[in-house]
């Protein structure tokens, strides 16, 4: 982290140790999830080290929740669907405001078996669904799903990064 404590953590570049500390990921989780592209990290100019930013920490916290919710086998499918949802809805993790009074952005994630055969490896026939969750909806489905509060995760990420030792 930078020598002088900054208030806007968007500008900080974290080391591997700081990234793991901010996300609470084990060494095995952090290494494999970054290597497999589940969590984004920039390669340093020397090509050997990876650099972690706020969006890496947010993705790490979400990946941890998803892995605990479903299974580590389904994690790549769910993270890909989650990223696609963010892209389709033009949600930038780096622009989330850590404001407790801001309107919540609730994202619902779940999987279902597909009735059609899916090409590719992994778990065939399992599709991840991602969408906005409406707490006022009267519809109750028979699926088990995870609700992620993006603003809440952003607040947690900012807080965890701010508490890192200088």
C-alpha positions as a printed Julia matrix, in Angstrom:
166×3 Matrix{Float64}:
   0.0     0.0     0.0
   1.17    3.6    -0.43
   3.3     5.23    2.22
   0.77    7.95    3.01
  -2.68    6.79    4.06
  -5.16    7.72    1.33
  -8.9     8.03    1.78
  -9.84    6.88   -1.74
  -8.85    3.23   -1.94
  -9.61    3.21   -5.69
  -6.13    4.61   -6.29
  -4.3     2.02   -4.21
  -2.44   -0.94   -5.64
  -2.26   -3.81   -3.19
   0.36   -6.49   -2.79
  -0.56  -10.17   -2.77
  -0.34  -10.25    1.03
  -2.57   -7.19    1.37
  -5.05   -8.64   -1.13
  -5.29  -11.9     0.84
  -5.65  -10.01    4.11
  -8.42   -7.76    2.71
 -10.39  -10.69    1.25
  -9.75  -13.35    3.87
  -8.85  -15.87    1.16
  -6.5   -18.75    1.83
  -3.28  -18.95   -0.18
  -4.69  -21.84   -2.22
  -7.94  -19.97   -2.99
  -6.19  -16.72   -3.9
  -3.58  -18.43   -6.1
  -5.94  -20.7    -8.02
  -8.81  -18.21   -8.38
  -6.53  -15.46   -9.73
  -4.64  -17.91  -11.96
  -7.92  -19.23  -13.39
  -9.28  -15.72  -13.99
 -12.08  -15.86  -11.4
 -10.61  -12.78   -9.75
  -9.04  -10.09  -11.89
  -5.52   -8.93  -11.18
  -3.21   -6.92  -13.4
   0.21   -8.23  -14.3
   3.04   -5.95  -13.27
   5.39   -4.61  -15.93
   7.94   -7.3   -15.08
   5.31   -9.95  -15.88
   5.93  -11.89  -12.68
   3.94  -10.13   -9.98
   0.25   -9.41   -9.97
  -1.21   -6.13   -8.82
  -4.52   -6.0    -6.96
  -6.95   -3.08   -6.81
 -10.33   -2.41   -5.21
 -12.2    -4.42   -7.85
  -9.97   -7.43   -7.15
 -10.9    -7.27   -3.47
 -14.63   -6.92   -4.25
 -14.45   -9.9    -6.64
 -12.52  -11.89   -4.03
 -15.16  -11.23   -1.38
 -17.95  -12.19   -3.8
 -16.11  -15.31   -5.02
 -15.71  -16.41   -1.41
 -19.45  -16.0    -0.8
 -20.29  -17.88   -4.0
 -17.91  -20.73   -3.16
 -19.44  -21.04    0.3
 -22.96  -20.85   -1.17
 -22.76  -23.38   -4.01
 -19.57  -25.29   -4.58
 -16.09  -24.57   -5.75
 -16.87  -26.61   -8.87
 -19.66  -24.2    -9.85
 -17.63  -21.1    -8.95
 -16.23  -20.45  -12.47
 -19.73  -20.71  -13.99
 -21.24  -18.39  -11.39
 -18.42  -15.81  -11.54
 -18.65  -15.75  -15.37
 -22.41  -15.15  -15.18
 -21.9   -12.49  -12.49
 -19.3   -10.64  -14.6
 -21.53  -10.85  -17.66
 -24.39   -9.36  -15.64
 -22.17   -6.48  -14.49
 -21.05   -5.85  -18.07
 -24.59   -6.03  -19.5
 -25.89   -3.62  -16.86
 -22.86   -1.31  -17.06
 -21.96   -1.73  -13.39
 -18.33   -0.87  -12.67
 -17.05   -2.26   -9.36
 -14.47    0.54   -9.16
 -17.24    3.17   -9.23
 -19.38    1.75   -6.42
 -19.72    4.27   -3.61
 -19.25    2.88   -0.11
 -22.2     4.85    1.23
 -24.41    3.11    3.79
 -27.27    5.45    2.83
 -27.03    4.73   -0.91
 -29.72    2.66   -2.59
 -28.81   -1.0    -2.36
 -27.86   -2.9    -5.48
 -29.12   -6.4    -4.73
 -27.98   -9.13   -7.11
 -29.6   -12.57   -7.04
 -27.49  -15.58   -8.11
 -28.57  -19.18   -8.43
 -28.09  -22.23  -10.61
 -30.47  -24.64  -12.27
 -30.15  -27.76  -14.3
 -30.75  -27.07  -17.94
 -33.18  -29.1   -19.98
 -30.87  -28.78  -22.94
 -27.39  -30.26  -23.26
 -24.72  -27.64  -22.78
 -21.49  -27.82  -24.78
 -18.19  -27.67  -22.98
 -16.64  -29.17  -19.92
 -17.33  -28.86  -16.25
 -20.77  -29.54  -14.94
 -22.93  -30.11  -17.98
 -26.44  -28.9   -17.92
 -25.95  -26.41  -15.06
 -26.67  -22.78  -15.85
 -26.03  -19.81  -13.58
 -28.72  -17.14  -13.4
 -27.97  -13.63  -12.28
 -30.44  -10.79  -11.96
 -31.56   -7.86   -9.89
 -33.38   -8.89   -6.73
 -36.59   -7.04   -5.93
 -37.38   -7.39   -2.2
 -40.91   -6.1    -2.8
 -41.75   -8.91   -5.22
 -44.49  -11.28   -4.1
 -43.1   -14.11   -6.25
 -41.42  -16.89   -4.32
 -39.57  -19.42   -6.44
 -38.54  -22.88   -5.43
 -34.86  -22.13   -6.04
 -32.24  -21.54   -3.43
 -30.31  -18.41   -4.25
 -27.73  -16.02   -2.92
 -28.41  -12.3    -2.66
 -25.35  -10.08   -2.84
 -25.57   -6.44   -1.79
 -22.95   -4.82   -4.02
 -22.9    -1.63   -1.94
 -22.44   -3.73    1.22
 -19.56   -5.64   -0.37
 -18.0    -2.35   -1.53
 -18.24   -1.0     2.03
 -16.61   -4.16    3.37
 -13.82   -3.96    0.77
 -13.13   -0.27    1.5
 -13.12   -0.96    5.23
 -10.81   -3.97    4.93
  -8.37   -2.07    2.71
  -8.43    1.0     4.98
  -7.5    -1.15    7.98
  -4.41   -2.6     6.32
  -1.17   -1.56    8.03
   0.79    1.12    6.18
